[in-house]
Amino acid sequence: MAGATVVIVIILQVGFIIRALLRSGLTPSARLAWITVISVLPGVGIGAYFLFGEVRLERAKRERMREVRNQLLEAQATRPDLAMEVTGPARPSFAAGRAISGFQPISGNRLSLLPEGDAMMEDMFTAIDAATSHVHVLFYIWLPDGTGTRMAEALCRAARRGVACRVLVDDHGARHLVRSSLWRQMEGSGVALERAAPVGNPFISLLFKRLDLRNHRKIVVVDNRLSWVGSRNCADAAFAIKPRFAPWVDIQLRMEGPVVRQQQAVFLHDWMTHHSENLSALLADPEQAPDAGPVVAQVIASGPDDIYTTPSDVLRAMIYAATDRLILTTPYYVPDQPLHTAICSAAERGVRVRLILPERNDSRIVGAASESLYPDLLRAGVEIYLFRPGLIHSKIVTVDGIFGMVGTANLDHRSFDLNYENGLLIHCPEVMAALDARQQSYISRAVRLDRGDVARWSLIRRLRNNTVALASPLL
């Protein structure tokens, strides 16, 4: 009996190793990591690969997503006089962005950087109270706290006066809201509600799809006229579910102009994937006259249904374009090897590279994997700043004070390969000056890490970091 069990395990090991070798879209490092785990820990490795080794989507959902995408592409008619052909160093980045989500860079936009802290959400509440046609809301995390309650109440008021309000939340990230009275209150007021990536019965669902695929986007669109982009979830900065890391420090920009229609298209894609309602006509409505704003912008939307193009492609193009200075802010730094190499090589060729990270990470595993990369970064000349008062949750990259990106994607494998993300690629020196000033304010509240600090780490800490890093392609 024992011999038969061993034979079965060996057959399963060989089968799953062959599967990992044949899987398309897997990097060599991730392939090697999976083979190592399956070989060394067969029981754990086989189970982990079955659950998390491949991006599996239900066939019906894939077909629905393809159908919705085609409907929206047909409906969207961006004014040709607003489309831009970006030239100069930023051109490859915008080309990479178009390859990801199909949106072209577009002019005539205004962007406003909102204040830090809970005050940044006031702008949304005011706009929702003034809405006349529709309000569309998508959040990964939505807590029934002060901010979450005020958002729900604003939507209820809008729905009661006849505004079409649609709310889509990630089923896992917003589970506290879905179970609360606020969810039922919105439903009772006429707000249309949907849950993205519903888990359902996990024992049945895992047979057909990967359970940890998440909709990590944060989108609010009001009347096809205003939208917001950034890292902020619908929750207080005190972040009640992880209070010991508070405050969570985020970035948020208000968008006005024709680029709002691109953000709308991302929301509609997600909404129509989960709901039979066809809202593509909202993209075909006549464009309002542009505000003649100075900003060229392009929405970057990505997800696990596309294994060939990811936000990492845009980020690498941005980093290789840098000639003077590069500032990156992220809470989670576990990049793929090409992106990590690009950041190090930028510093080595003389670009001043500043990387802002949290001093205390809310994920010990991710924190250890990040620390394993600090020696490489420091040797290359990257300046690492560890933010102290709370958890820096902003996701910002700026290049030479000319162009940059703000959004929901972290510099990690999960954001690149497993999450649905949205961001905004921006070409405007004035906006970059504001973003650089905000990042400088982070640096003023951070401590700079040097090579001596890393050299004083204990042997145990270094062993922990490098051991965890072996699995970083799988995180």
Residue pairs with C-beta under 8 A, 6 or more apart in sequence:
9 42
9 43
12 42
12 46
13 38
13 39
13 42
13 45
13 46
16 38
16 45
16 46
16 49
16 50
16 53
17 35
17 38
17 39
19 49
19 53
20 26
20 31
20 34
20 35
20 38
20 49
20 53
21 31
21 35
23 31
23 53
23 54
24 307
25 55
25 307
25 308
26 34
27 336
27 337
27 473
29 336
29 337
29 473
30 413
30 473
30 474
32 473
33 470
33 471
33 472
33 473
33 474
34 45
34 49
34 53
34 474
36 470
37 44
37 45
37 48
37 49
37 471
37 474
38 45
38 46
38 49
39 45
48 474
50 206
51 206
51 210
51 211
51 212
52 210
52 212
52 474
54 210
55 210
55 213
55 304
55 305
55 307
55 417
55 418
56 208
56 209
56 210
57 65
57 209
57 210
57 213
57 304
57 305
58 208
58 209
61 209
61 273
62 305
64 273
65 269
65 273
65 305
68 268
68 269
68 272
68 273
69 269
71 272
71 278
71 280
72 265
72 268
72 269
72 272
72 280
72 283
73 102
74 280
75 280
75 281
75 282
75 283
75 284
76 261
76 265
76 283
76 284
77 283
77 284
78 104
78 106
78 258
78 261
78 262
78 287
79 258
79 287
82 106
82 107
82 108
82 258
82 287
82 290
83 104
83 105
83 106
83 107
84 104
84 105
84 106
84 107
84 296
85 105
86 94
86 105
86 296
86 427
89 321
89 323
89 399
89 400
89 402
89 403
90 318
90 321
90 399
90 402
90 403
90 427
92 317
92 320
92 321
93 314
93 317
93 318
93 321
93 403
93 425
94 105
94 298
94 425
94 427
95 317
96 309
96 313
96 314
96 317
97 103
97 105
97 298
97 300
97 314
97 425
98 104
98 105
98 298
99 309
99 313
100 300
100 301
100 302
100 306
100 309
100 310
100 311
100 313
100 314
101 266
101 299
101 300
101 301
101 302
103 262
103 265
103 298
103 299
103 300
103 301
104 298
105 296
105 297
105 298
105 425
105 427
106 257
106 258
106 259
106 262
106 296
106 297
106 298
107 258
107 290
107 295
107 296
108 257
108 258
108 290
108 291
108 292
108 293
109 255
109 256
109 257
109 258
109 259
109 290
109 291
109 293
109 295
109 296
109 297
110 255
110 256
110 257
110 291
110 293
110 294
110 295
111 253
111 254
111 255
111 256
111 293
111 295
111 297
111 424
111 426
111 428
111 431
112 253
112 254
112 256
113 251
113 252
113 253
113 431
113 434
113 435
113 438
114 120
114 123
114 228
114 230
114 252
114 253
114 254
116 249
116 250
116 438
116 441
117 237
117 247
118 146
118 147
118 236
118 237
120 232
120 250
120 252
121 147
121 150
121 151
121 232
121 234
123 228
123 252
123 254
124 151
124 154
124 220
124 228
125 150
125 151
125 154
127 220
127 222
127 226
128 135
128 151
128 154
128 155
128 157
128 158
128 220
128 222
129 154
129 157
129 158
130 222
131 158
131 163
131 222
131 223
132 163
132 223
133 163
133 164
133 223
133 224
134 163
134 164
134 165
134 166
134 221
134 222
134 223
134 224
134 282
135 155
135 158
135 163
135 164
135 165
135 166
135 220
135 221
135 222
135 223
136 165
136 166
136 168
136 219
136 220
136 221
136 222
136 264
136 267
136 268
136 271
137 151
137 155
137 165
137 166
137 167
137 168
137 219
137 220
137 234
138 167
138 168
138 169
138 196
138 215
138 217
138 218
138 219
138 220
138 267
138 270
138 271
139 169
139 170
139 173
139 174
139 217
139 218
139 233
139 234
140 169
140 170
140 173
140 174
140 214
140 215
140 216
140 217
140 218
140 233
140 408
141 170
141 173
141 174
141 233
141 234
141 235
142 148
142 151
142 169
142 173
142 174
142 176
142 177
142 233
142 234
142 235
143 176
143 177
143 233
143 234
143 235
143 236
143 239
143 240
143 241
144 152
144 176
144 177
144 180
144 181
144 182
145 235
145 236
145 238
145 240
146 236
147 234
147 235
147 236
148 177
148 182
148 234
148 235
148 236
149 182
151 234
152 177
152 182
152 185
152 186
155 165
155 167
155 186
155 189
155 191
156 185
156 186
156 189
156 191
158 165
159 165
159 186
159 189
159 190
159 191
160 189
160 190
164 192
165 186
165 190
165 191
165 192
166 191
166 192
166 194
166 271
167 186
167 191
167 192
167 193
167 194
168 194
168 195
168 196
168 215
168 267
168 270
168 271
168 274
169 177
169 178
169 193
169 194
169 195
169 196
170 195
170 196
170 197
170 214
170 215
170 216
171 178
171 195
171 196
171 197
171 198
171 199
172 197
172 199
172 214
173 214
173 215
173 216
173 233
174 195
176 241
177 183
178 195
183 193
186 193
187 193
192 275
192 277
194 271
194 274
194 275
195 274
196 215
196 270
196 274
196 420
197 213
197 214
197 215
199 205
199 211
202 211
205 211
210 304
210 418
212 418
213 304
213 418
213 419
213 420
214 418
214 419
214 420
215 270
215 419
215 420
216 408
216 409
216 415
216 419
216 420
216 421
217 266
217 270
217 301
217 408
217 420
217 421
217 422
218 228
218 229
218 230
218 231
218 232
218 233
218 234
218 408
218 422
219 227
219 228
219 229
219 263
219 266
219 267
219 422
220 227
220 228
221 227
221 260
221 263
221 264
221 267
224 260
224 261
224 264
224 282
224 285
224 288
225 256
225 260
225 288
226 254
226 255
226 256
226 260
227 254
227 255
227 260
227 263
227 264
228 252
228 253
228 254
228 255
229 252
229 253
229 255
229 263
229 299
229 406
229 407
229 422
229 423
229 424
230 250
230 251
230 252
230 253
230 394
230 406
230 407
230 408
231 250
231 251
231 252
231 393
231 394
231 395
231 406
231 407
231 408
232 250
232 251
232 252
232 393
233 250
235 248
237 246
237 247
237 248
237 249
237 250
237 390
238 246
238 247
239 245
239 246
239 247
239 248
239 391
242 362
242 391
245 358
245 360
245 362
245 390
245 391
246 390
246 391
247 389
247 390
247 391
248 390
248 391
248 393
249 387
249 389
249 390
249 391
249 392
249 393
249 394
249 442
250 393
250 394
251 329
251 394
251 395
251 396
251 406
251 435
251 438
253 406
253 424
253 431
255 263
255 297
255 424
256 291
256 293
257 290
257 291
257 293
257 295
257 297
258 287
258 290
259 295
259 297
259 298
259 299
259 424
261 283
261 287
262 298
262 299
263 299
263 422
264 282
264 283
265 283
265 299
266 299
266 301
266 422
268 279
268 280
268 282
268 283
269 301
270 420
271 277
271 279
272 278
272 279
272 280
294 428
294 430
295 426
295 427
295 428
295 431
296 426
296 427
296 428
297 424
297 425
297 426
297 427
297 428
298 424
298 425
299 422
299 423
299 424
299 425
300 311
300 314
300 405
300 407
300 421
300 422
300 423
300 424
300 425
301 420
301 421
301 422
301 423
302 309
302 310
302 311
302 409
302 416
302 420
302 421
302 422
303 419
303 420
303 421
304 417
304 418
304 419
304 420
307 417
310 416
310 417
311 407
311 409
311 415
311 416
311 421
311 423
312 335
312 336
312 338
312 339
312 416
314 405
314 425
315 339
315 342
315 397
315 405
315 411
316 338
316 339
316 342
318 397
318 399
318 403
318 404
318 405
319 326
319 339
319 342
319 343
319 346
319 397
319 399
320 342
320 345
320 346
321 399
321 400
322 346
322 351
322 353
322 399
322 400
323 351
323 400
324 351
324 352
324 400
324 401
325 351
325 352
325 353
325 354
325 399
325 400
325 401
326 343
326 346
326 351
326 352
326 353
326 354
326 397
326 398
326 399
326 400
327 353
327 354
327 356
327 396
327 397
327 398
327 436
327 439
328 343
328 353
328 354
328 355
328 356
328 396
328 397
328 411
329 355
329 356
329 392
329 394
329 395
329 396
329 397
329 439
329 442
330 355
330 356
330 357
330 392
330 394
330 395
330 410
330 411
330 412
331 357
331 358
331 361
331 362
331 391
331 392
331 393
331 394
331 395
331 410
332 361
332 363
332 366
332 370
332 410
332 411
332 412
332 414
332 415
333 355
333 357
333 370
333 373
333 410
333 411
333 412
334 366
334 369
334 370
334 373
334 411
334 412
334 413
334 472
334 475
335 343
335 373
335 411
335 412
335 413
336 413
336 416
336 473
339 411
340 373
340 376
343 353
343 355
343 377
343 380
343 382
344 376
344 377
344 380
344 382
345 380
346 353
347 353
347 377
347 380
347 381
347 382
348 380
348 381
352 383
353 380
353 381
353 382
353 383
354 382
354 383
354 385
354 439
354 443
355 377
355 382
355 383
355 384
355 385
356 385
356 387
356 392
356 439
356 442
356 443
356 446
357 370
357 384
357 385
357 386
357 387
357 392
358 386
358 387
358 390
358 391
358 392
359 386
359 387
359 388
359 446
359 447
360 367
360 391
361 367
361 370
361 391
362 391
365 468
365 475
366 412
366 475
368 464
368 465
368 468
368 469
369 465
369 468
369 469
369 471
369 472
369 475
371 461
371 465
372 465
372 466
372 468
372 469
372 472
373 469
374 384
374 449
374 454
375 451
375 454
377 384
378 384
378 449
378 450
378 451
378 454
379 451
383 448
384 448
384 449
385 442
385 443
385 446
385 447
385 448
385 449
386 446
386 447
386 448
386 449
387 442
387 445
387 446
388 445
388 446
388 447
389 445
392 442
394 438
394 442
395 406
395 407
395 408
395 409
395 410
395 411
395 423
396 404
396 405
396 406
396 435
396 438
396 439
397 404
397 405
398 404
398 432
398 435
398 436
398 439
401 429
401 432
401 433
401 436
402 427
402 429
402 432
403 425
403 426
403 427
403 428
403 432
404 425
404 426
404 431
404 432
404 435
405 423
405 424
405 425
405 426
406 423
406 424
406 426
406 435
407 421
407 422
407 423
407 424
408 415
408 419
408 421
408 422
408 423
409 415
409 416
409 419
409 421
409 423
412 475
413 472
413 473
413 474
413 475
414 475
415 421
426 432
